Amino acid sequence: MLKAHHFRKVTSTNTKAREYPPGSVVVADEQTKGKGRFARKWSSAKGGLYVSIVLEPSDRPGLITFIAAIAAQRAVRKISKVDTKLKWPNDLLYDGRKLCGILSESVFSGEKGKMIVGVGLNVNNKLPLSLKTKSTSLKSILKKEISKEKIAKSLLTEFEKIYSEYKHKRYSKIIKEWKKLSHTVGRKIKAVTQQGTFIGEAFDIDTDGSLLLKLENGSKKKIIEGDIFALDN
Ligand code: BTN
């Protein structure tokens, strides 16, 4: 059972969550320094959902992001009837625009490591003008406000269900579910990674959650981290 802690304002729920043991959840109404992947900023005005879960994963930690993405997808569909697609590794897209982002971070204190998975979902929050073409919110899709409390509750319920599959090592079930919801697999994409940029067809997801690309010269490339861009829309 997860135990939730609610705050009005924090710098980042992922940072706050470091103070709590595994099984804890930190939720905030607002973040003053919301973090995105690769040290980017996450716009975190009031009205959005900002939640972080503290975990102690055993293996394949890359799958934790997938679990959070599937849980967020289901919660959004159940509560708001908005059907989103998952962009590798961690975004929920609606009509090609980003509705939700996920940031997983590992924290080591002494022997034990823990992992914090943070979900940022644009619910009723206003987005800055600079993000309007790339991002969206449930309020702008539905033209009405949606209860972020209901979404948060459903998100945690779904997360617990899928996390229990993970605990039972049913990894392929999780990957299969992720692939079913995927916006990425089967597309021609450009992957920008620290090792360089690769163009090819995203043909599968590996057992650890990496993206498998078939490059134009026919060779295969495993993408562990990076940003991807669909080239065929
Ligand atoms: C991304 O797409 O780059 C990931 C964005 C993750 C944002 C969430 S909001 C809750 C949690 N706290 C943070 O500071 N970041 C994550």
Boltz pocket constraint, residues with backbone or C-beta under 6 A from the ligand:
constraints:
  - pocket:
      binder: B
      contacts: [[A, 11], [A, 12], [A, 13], [A, 14], [A, 15], [A, 31], [A, 33], [A, 34], [A, 35], [A, 36], [A, 37], [A, 38], [A, 40], [A, 42], [A, 49], [A, 50], [A, 51], [A, 52], [A, 90], [A, 91], [A, 100], [A, 101], [A, 102], [A, 103], [A, 118], [A, 119], [A, 120], [A, 121]]
      max_distance: 6.0
